[in-house]
Each structure stands twice: as structure tokens, then as C-alpha cells.
């Protein structure tokens, strides 16, 4: 056995934390992720540092909060600065390569990989510049574009074809490394279950419309949405884009189908790892960059701090050769930033600078830590002001600059229906959570910094009119494969 196991990191896109059968979802089928969870540890309270692709991935690359690195939105991709976990591995002499979606600026940047195979980056190295125009009276309203895709239902899309190519290449890469004497790190980026909501037929068929779970928190049923969320929802065609309730349910079935398709590809990768003879000596980490609202609160996509959007799946399955017996679940609050520290820890690869993350190996070995706080923030498409989250113990605080906060007790209210921020019985909890959030950053200051950076970006592209025309209108197109 190699002294250090190989490390395979698989990151999907827009996978809701609850959408796994091992997380007790009532209908979703994810047998291959279930198998990883069965022989590893599933972290049940994991979150994204930002509920949108580019900022989340830049934070993951560096192990730093979004407001520290100032990659605020989908037009401010990671360029390799500051240095991240990939650079630390390269400094250590570890072979580190990527296959699939990264969503950085472009392949030419030194972003910490020896080789990037068929990488998916922001469109034209620019990204969604129109989304950087966020003030309510200035925003770009792409009302001709349905957020979740023009076509919904069974079939193939450029995304499903891309994931098939990513999986094929990963399987081939593993077969060619079977004689490697030194440990390697391979990052694999899958795009499913990200929209467009078109699922391969065999996986779509797993979810008959009459077997789907009942709707939750619909406005038509009396749910009252937070006014900040109303403004975000108005920025793109989401709930208002469905022809009827049946098409809406087709969209949900398609998302679940894409989730099972992604799980199928994970299974193919693990099978190829076994066939290469490296399975017993490879640790596997699975997660996603953020979740998906999937119609809860009549919201679609991500872009908020509710559990559907901000919570992420996270599984660490240690190499069998290590002979460890991992705990099945860990309830300590965790983040994508902890995966960054885990990669560094795995290879004992130093990286200069202070970072908030902690190795998941250490977290899993300790008792559940109900005092650990995890932070997230959002300054991107549709946000008329900054949105901030602090999760600690049973409580979740959501702060909106210029709007009333929300405070939820997730132990008593897992669906986040009852805002306790104005409840006098929670006054001390609210004050404590707000103080702890402000120990991480000052929301007003960070909100100002984000707008200033975005204003500068817009000016650099020639002003609002020119900037409003730059970037993919919804989903980033994949590369030709």
C-alpha cells in the first residue's frame, strides 16, 4: 500500500442535500452515493459558502470566504489568486489533475492543476456580467429566458452529454494510473443535476408524476415569502415560467432523474476505480457546490440560504486499506471550505494563510460539535443587497442588508416556516447569533464592497448597456467534447 492513499474528489452541481435515499428522501434513488455513505461518513449539516456556482467554487478552491477573496458573482471567477489547495499539492509534488466542470476563468490561469481535462469554465472567460447589475431599478430582466430551461422532461441535453464525456474520461484516466507508485489527487466535476431539467429517459422513468412528494410552502396555499426573496424571484423567470401544474411536476421529476443520472455516473467512476485495482487505496469525497430550491416557496435555482439551496450533500469514504471504521453520520456543521482543508491535510501539504476550514478527518473523529458556526453569503444575480447566513447548533440566522432578518430553530422547524426573529423568547439567541456573524464580517461593509467591485467591473466593460449584454442568459454552455 502507498504510504498515503490516493484522493478522488467528486463535486456535482446543484444537488440538494436532501435528495439522496441515504438522507431518507421519500422517492430519490441514489444507490451509489448510498454505498459511499455506507462505508464512510455522511456529514448531515454541510453548507455552501455561497449559493451560486462561481463564488462557491472560488471559495472551495482557496478555502476562504467569498468576501475575503471578493469573487462575488458569476462574472468574477477564480483566476488562481489567492493560491489554493491545488497549489499546495503541487508544491508537495503530488500529481493533481481535474476532469470536468471547474467554473474558473479559463484554462490558461494557474489555478492549481497539473492538467485540466475538458474543463468547463465561465463563458468566454467573462461569465454572467449582466448579473452584476443588481440594484433593483437597474437590473437586467431576461424575461425571454426560462431559468430552468426551454425544454423540460426526458431526453438528452448538452449537459447530460458532457457528463457522459467527463465520466468516460475519468474511467479512462483511472485505468491509466493503475501502476502509479505515488499517490495522486483527481478532482471530477459533474454538472448534473443542474438545469436544464432534461433527464435521460431511463432515469426520468424512475419518477412517475403521481408518485412525487406533495408540494411544500406554495404561495397559492398561503405561504408568505420574505420580501427580499420576492425581489430575487422577480429577477428571472422561475415559478412564473411553467405552462401549468403538470409541467411543473415534470420539472421536479426531471431534477430527480438527473440526480439519479449523476449517481449512475458516480457508480461508473467507482467501478472503474475498482477495475483499476486502486479502490482499496483511494479515499473518495463527494459533495456539491450548492443545492436547488425545486419549487419550495415557489423558488427555483439556488440564490438563498434556506436548506434546499444552501445545504449540500457531503460524504467522505476512506480508503479501505486504512482499516478505519468511520462513524456513519456526523452532525457537526461543515462547509465546502472544510473539504479544502481535508485535501491539504490528506497530503500534509502546507498552505500559507489563515482559513476558517477544518479537516473533515478531524471533525469526524471528534464528538458532534454543536458550537461550531458555519457561514455563507450571497451577492449575485437578483440580490438587491447582501444576504448572509450563520448556522450554529439548532439555530440558523439569515441577515439581509436593509431588510428584517430571519431566525429559525431547525430542530423544531426543519422546513423553516416560522421566523423567530421577532419572538421575544428568542431575543437573546438573535443577539448572540448576530454578534457571532459580525465577528466574521460586517454585513453593511461587505455589501458596500461587493457593489463597489461590481460597479468597477461594469464600468470596465463599457457601462451598464454594454455589460447587460455579456454572459450566458441562464446555464453556462459546456465545452465541445
PyMOL commands that set and color helices and strands:
alter all, ss='L'
color gray80, all
select helices_A, chain A and resi 21-23+31-38+53-62+66-69+85-92+123-125+129-132+158-176+201-204+209-211+219-221+227-233+239-241+245-275+279-281+296-298+307-310+320-322+336-346+360-365+424-440+443-460+464-467
alter helices_A, ss='H'
color red, helices_A
select strands_A, chain A and resi 6-13+41-43+46-47+95-101+115-120+153-154+184-193+198-199+282-288+311-312+314-317+329-330+334-335+373-378+387-392+395-400+406-409
alter strands_A, ss='S'
color yellow, strands_A
deselect
rebuild
show_as cartoon
